Amino acid sequence: MPTLYALKPAFQGRLRPLVNRLAAIGVTANSVTILAALMSIAAGAVIATLPEWRWPLLLIPVVLFVRMALNAVDGMLAREHGQASTLGMYLNEICDVASDLALILPFAAFALFNTWGVIAFAITAVLTEFAGVLGIAAGIGRNYAGPFGKSDRALALGVVAVLCAADLWSPSIAPLVFPAMATLSLLTAINRIRAGLIGSAS
């Protein structure tokens, strides 16, 4: 099932000159991975500690876009500049999950949304990535099947944040947003598990 992840090669192409310069001055893939996680955690902390203010939510789409770029950069440094390592693999997966949780869970502090829906979305987002990683053990490689992969979650979360910051959510619709995203994430995890069981990634 197609996802926004399919746009990654074109995005990487635009970043390649920057990646080549970073590699030339000694920047490592692991340092970029850690930077992306720290940025996400810092933004999440600001939002969680200021729930009475909505403007910090505007940090989320900015951080998600920068994080997407940094994730592409660290991958290209690893693959194209001989920096791939087992440590990098662990950092990449763990930092991605930590970053997701840091940016999702602060929404639970906003009365507008369903707290348990936010928590369910956080849990299913982790399950989705875990199911993707298990594709390696299943012999099909890291699985990025949709319909609600990492890039799709980022886009949806960014839109939710902007609409919330602008106070454009209807009180009757807002409580359904995170349960809906949790459902899509669960479906994605199921699709990735099914792919592993039948032996093909999509």
Salt bridges, closest charged atoms under 4 A:
GLU80 OE2 - ARG16 NH2 2.74
GLU93 OE2 - ARG142 NE 3.12
ASP96 OD1 - ARG67 NH2 3.62
ASP96 OD2 - LYS150 NZ 2.61
ASP100 OD1 - ARG67 NH2 3.02
ASP100 OD2 - ARG153 NH2 2.79
GLU129 OE1 - ARG142 NH2 2.69
GLU129 OE2 - ARG153 NH1 3.15
GLU129 OE2 - ARG192 NH1 3.58
ASP167 OD1 - ARG54 NH1 2.90
